[in-house]
Amino acid sequence: MEDVLGYAGRRVVVTGAASGMGAATARLLVELGAHVTALDVNPVELPVGQALQVDLRDRTAIEAAAAAIDGPVDGYFGCAGLPGGAFSALDVMLVNFVGARHLIELVLPKISAGGAIAVVASNAAMGWQLDLPQLMELVTAGDFDAGKDWCEKNPERLTPEAYSFSKKVVNAWVASRAATLISGGIRLNCLNPGPTSTAMMPHFVESAGQEVIDAFVGPIARLSTAEEQAWPLVFLNSPRASFVNGESFTTDGGFFGAVQTGQVDLSKLAGPAQ
């Protein structure tokens, strides 16, 4: 594959690499000639340079994985995540934000100036700016233990849908942290995908209902593939996106635009979507 994005020989980390968007992202990066360190709670079955198992609900496991990652790191792709419904609200928050952030912060000293981080959020986070004061309470709870403690002490904040809340926090954290990281030459962005055909999708249908998922699909009238989300992630962390920082990049087939122009019935949007 022609390396127009400049990944040949670069060292990258991909979490959630055993399936879904993470696996698609890791696969593309391998094909582009990058040295990939792949992390997941499940075994990774891709021809990567280094594979590590980590449970983002477990601080000790996160710290062990961070120590085992070979540096320097040029790009970090945070694709690990849990859906709502099948998992507790606390588990969803730990995997989607608290643990994910802790791992990134531990790997940061290994990321070189000129490096970049891209994390997966969701278009279920739409409107996160309106909740910013509440979201910043968790964003500013600095480490894993403080973040977990906040979630345990504020269960009412995570209802009715911890998944959507977790993805809103991701957007708020990216907007806040990107402004501080760029002074050291490191960019941070997030992707907000629409409904995507991964192993998570049946969980979303079960917890939110097919009508809500269909509403979040929007005018494109189909699910995204995992690879259609992987390519924007790969672009965001590439040297070709060197002036893109602190962005919430929406990849939802036109759903957000349709909402903003009154073409989607907001009364149907009562659940998660990614």
C-alpha positions as CSV (number, residue, x, y, z in Angstrom):
1,M,0.0,0.0,0.0
2,E,1.3,3.4,-0.9
3,D,2.4,5.3,2.2
4,V,1.0,8.8,1.3
5,L,0.2,9.4,5.0
6,G,3.8,8.9,6.2
7,Y,3.5,5.9,8.5
8,A,6.4,3.8,7.2
9,G,8.7,3.0,10.1
10,R,6.7,5.0,12.6
11,R,5.9,3.4,16.0
12,V,2.2,3.4,17.0
13,V,0.0,2.1,19.8
14,V,-3.6,0.9,19.2
15,T,-5.9,0.0,22.0
16,G,-9.0,-2.2,21.4
17,A,-7.1,-3.9,18.6
18,A,-8.7,-7.3,18.9
19,S,-11.9,-6.3,17.1
20,G,-14.0,-3.5,15.5
21,M,-12.4,-0.1,14.8
22,G,-9.3,-1.0,16.7
23,A,-8.6,-4.1,14.7
24,A,-9.3,-2.2,11.4
25,T,-7.0,0.6,12.5
26,A,-4.2,-1.7,13.5
27,R,-4.5,-3.7,10.2
28,L,-4.3,-0.5,8.1
29,L,-1.2,0.7,10.1
30,V,0.5,-2.6,9.6
31,E,-0.2,-2.4,5.9
32,L,1.2,1.2,5.8
33,G,4.5,-0.1,7.3
34,A,4.1,1.1,10.9
35,H,5.4,-0.8,13.9
36,V,2.2,-1.5,15.8
37,T,1.9,-2.2,19.5
38,A,-1.6,-3.6,19.9
39,L,-3.5,-3.7,23.3
40,D,-6.8,-5.3,24.2
41,V,-8.4,-7.3,27.0
42,N,-8.7,-10.1,24.5
43,P,-5.9,-11.7,22.4
44,V,-4.9,-9.8,19.3
45,E,-4.6,-11.9,16.2
46,L,-2.9,-9.5,13.9
47,P,0.7,-9.5,12.7
48,V,1.7,-6.6,14.9
49,G,5.1,-5.8,16.4
50,Q,4.0,-6.1,20.0
51,A,0.8,-7.4,21.5
52,L,-0.2,-6.7,25.1
53,Q,-3.3,-7.6,27.2
54,V,-4.8,-4.9,29.4
55,D,-8.1,-4.4,31.3
56,L,-8.8,-0.7,31.4
57,R,-10.9,-1.2,34.5
58,D,-7.8,-2.2,36.4
59,R,-5.2,0.5,37.4
60,T,-2.5,-2.0,38.1
61,A,-3.0,-3.7,34.7
62,I,-2.9,-0.3,33.0
63,E,0.3,0.7,34.6
64,A,2.0,-2.7,33.7
65,A,0.9,-2.3,30.1
66,A,2.2,1.2,29.9
67,A,5.5,0.2,31.3
68,A,5.8,-2.7,28.7
69,I,5.1,-0.5,25.6
70,D,8.3,0.1,23.7
71,G,9.2,3.7,22.9
72,P,9.4,6.1,21.4
73,V,5.8,6.3,20.2
74,D,4.8,8.4,17.2
75,G,1.1,7.8,17.3
76,Y,-1.5,6.6,19.8
77,F,-5.0,5.3,18.7
78,G,-7.5,4.9,21.6
79,C,-10.1,2.6,20.2
80,A,-11.0,0.4,23.2
81,G,-14.6,0.8,24.5
82,L,-17.6,-0.7,26.0
83,P,-21.3,-0.3,25.0
84,G,-24.1,0.4,27.5
85,G,-26.6,-2.1,28.6
86,A,-24.5,-5.2,28.9
87,F,-22.0,-3.6,31.3
88,S,-22.3,-1.7,34.5
89,A,-22.2,2.1,34.3
90,L,-18.9,2.1,36.3
91,D,-17.3,-0.4,33.9
92,V,-18.4,1.7,30.9
93,M,-16.9,4.8,32.5
94,L,-13.6,3.2,33.4
95,V,-13.0,1.6,30.0
96,N,-14.3,4.5,27.9
97,F,-12.7,7.3,29.8
98,V,-11.1,6.9,33.2
99,G,-8.8,3.9,32.4
100,A,-8.3,5.0,28.8
101,R,-7.1,8.4,29.9
102,H,-4.8,6.9,32.6
103,L,-3.1,4.8,30.0
104,I,-2.6,7.7,27.6
105,E,-1.1,9.9,30.4
106,L,1.3,7.1,31.3
107,V,2.4,6.6,27.7
108,L,2.8,10.4,27.1
109,P,6.4,10.5,28.2
110,K,7.2,8.0,25.4
111,I,5.4,10.1,22.7
112,S,7.9,12.3,20.8
113,A,7.3,15.9,19.8
114,G,5.5,15.7,16.5
115,G,3.5,12.8,17.7
116,A,-0.3,12.6,17.9
117,I,-3.1,10.9,19.8
118,A,-6.6,10.2,18.4
119,V,-9.3,8.6,20.5
120,V,-12.7,7.2,19.6
121,A,-15.8,9.0,21.0
122,S,-19.3,8.8,19.4
123,N,-22.0,10.9,17.8
124,A,-24.0,9.9,20.9
125,A,-21.9,12.7,22.5
126,M,-23.7,15.3,20.4
127,G,-24.3,18.4,22.4
128,W,-21.5,17.8,24.9
129,Q,-20.7,21.5,25.0
130,L,-24.0,22.2,26.7
131,D,-22.9,20.0,29.6
132,L,-19.3,21.3,29.9
133,P,-19.4,22.4,33.6
134,Q,-20.5,19.0,34.7
135,L,-18.2,17.2,32.4
136,M,-15.2,19.2,33.6
137,E,-15.7,17.9,37.1
138,L,-14.6,14.5,35.9
139,V,-12.1,15.8,33.4
140,T,-10.3,17.6,36.3
141,A,-10.4,14.5,38.5
142,G,-6.8,13.9,37.6
143,D,-5.8,10.3,38.0
144,F,-7.4,6.8,37.8
145,D,-8.4,6.6,41.4
146,A,-9.8,10.2,41.5
147,G,-11.8,9.5,38.3
148,K,-13.2,6.2,39.6
149,D,-14.1,7.8,42.9
150,W,-16.0,10.6,41.1
151,C,-18.0,8.0,39.1
152,E,-18.8,6.0,42.2
153,K,-19.9,9.1,44.1
154,N,-22.1,10.5,41.3
155,P,-24.1,7.6,39.9
156,E,-27.0,9.9,39.1
157,R,-24.8,11.9,36.7
158,L,-24.3,8.7,34.6
159,T,-28.0,8.1,34.0
160,P,-29.9,7.4,32.0
161,E,-27.0,6.4,29.7
162,A,-23.5,6.0,30.9
163,Y,-22.2,5.4,27.4
164,S,-23.3,8.8,26.1
165,F,-21.9,10.5,29.2
166,S,-18.6,8.7,28.8
167,K,-18.3,9.9,25.2
168,K,-19.2,13.4,26.2
169,V,-16.4,13.4,28.7
170,V,-14.0,12.2,26.1
171,N,-14.9,15.2,23.9
172,A,-14.5,17.6,26.8
173,W,-11.2,16.1,27.9
174,V,-9.8,16.3,24.3
175,A,-10.8,19.9,24.0
176,S,-9.2,20.7,27.3
177,R,-6.0,18.6,27.2
178,A,-5.2,19.3,23.6
179,A,-4.5,22.9,24.4
180,T,-1.8,21.9,27.0
181,L,-0.2,19.0,25.0
182,I,0.4,21.1,21.9
183,S,3.0,23.2,23.7
184,G,5.1,20.1,23.7
185,G,4.4,19.3,20.1
186,I,1.8,16.6,20.6
187,R,-1.6,16.8,19.0
188,L,-4.8,15.3,20.5
189,N,-8.1,14.8,18.6
190,C,-11.2,12.6,18.8
191,L,-13.4,10.9,16.3
192,N,-17.2,10.9,16.7
193,P,-18.5,8.0,14.6
194,G,-22.1,7.2,13.8
195,P,-23.5,3.7,14.1
196,T,-20.8,1.2,12.9
197,S,-21.0,-2.5,12.1
198,T,-18.9,-4.0,14.9
199,A,-19.5,-6.6,17.6
200,M,-20.9,-3.7,19.8
201,M,-23.8,-3.0,17.5
202,P,-26.2,-5.8,18.9
203,H,-25.6,-4.4,22.4
204,F,-26.7,-0.9,21.2
205,V,-29.8,-2.3,19.5
206,E,-30.7,-4.2,22.7
207,S,-30.2,-1.3,25.0
208,A,-31.5,1.6,22.9
209,G,-33.9,-0.1,20.4
210,Q,-33.7,-0.4,16.7
211,E,-35.7,2.8,16.1
212,V,-33.1,4.9,17.9
213,I,-30.2,3.2,16.0
214,D,-32.0,3.8,12.7
215,A,-32.5,7.5,13.7
216,F,-28.8,7.9,14.4
217,V,-27.9,6.4,11.0
218,G,-29.3,9.5,9.4
219,P,-29.5,10.3,5.7
220,I,-26.8,7.9,4.6
221,A,-29.2,5.1,5.5
222,R,-26.6,2.5,6.4
223,L,-24.1,1.5,9.0
224,S,-20.5,2.5,8.7
225,T,-17.9,-0.2,8.3
226,A,-15.0,-0.3,10.9
227,E,-12.6,0.5,8.1
228,E,-14.5,3.7,7.2
229,Q,-13.8,4.9,10.7
230,A,-10.2,3.6,10.8
231,W,-9.1,5.7,7.9
232,P,-10.1,9.1,9.5
233,L,-8.3,8.0,12.6
234,V,-5.2,7.1,10.6
235,F,-5.4,10.5,8.9
236,L,-5.8,12.5,12.2
237,N,-2.6,11.0,13.6
238,S,-0.6,11.4,10.4
239,P,1.9,14.1,9.6
240,R,-0.5,15.3,6.9
241,A,-2.8,16.6,9.7
242,S,-0.1,18.5,11.5
243,F,-2.3,21.6,12.1
244,V,-5.3,19.7,13.4
245,N,-5.6,19.7,17.1
246,G,-8.3,19.6,19.8
247,E,-10.9,18.7,17.2
248,S,-14.1,16.6,17.6
249,F,-14.1,15.1,14.1
250,T,-17.6,13.8,13.3
251,T,-17.8,10.8,10.9
252,D,-21.5,10.0,10.9
253,G,-22.6,10.1,7.2
254,G,-24.3,13.5,7.6
255,F,-26.3,12.8,10.7
256,F,-25.1,15.9,12.6
257,G,-25.8,18.2,9.7
258,A,-29.3,16.7,9.3
259,V,-30.0,17.3,13.0
260,Q,-28.8,20.9,12.8
261,T,-31.0,21.7,9.8
262,G,-34.1,20.0,11.3
263,Q,-34.1,17.0,9.0
264,V,-33.9,14.4,11.8
265,D,-36.6,14.0,14.5
266,L,-34.8,14.6,17.8
267,S,-37.7,13.0,19.7
268,K,-36.5,9.6,18.6
269,L,-33.0,10.2,19.9
270,A,-33.2,8.7,23.4
271,G,-30.2,6.3,23.5
272,P,-26.7,5.5,22.3
273,A,-25.5,5.2,18.8
274,Q,-21.9,4.2,18.0
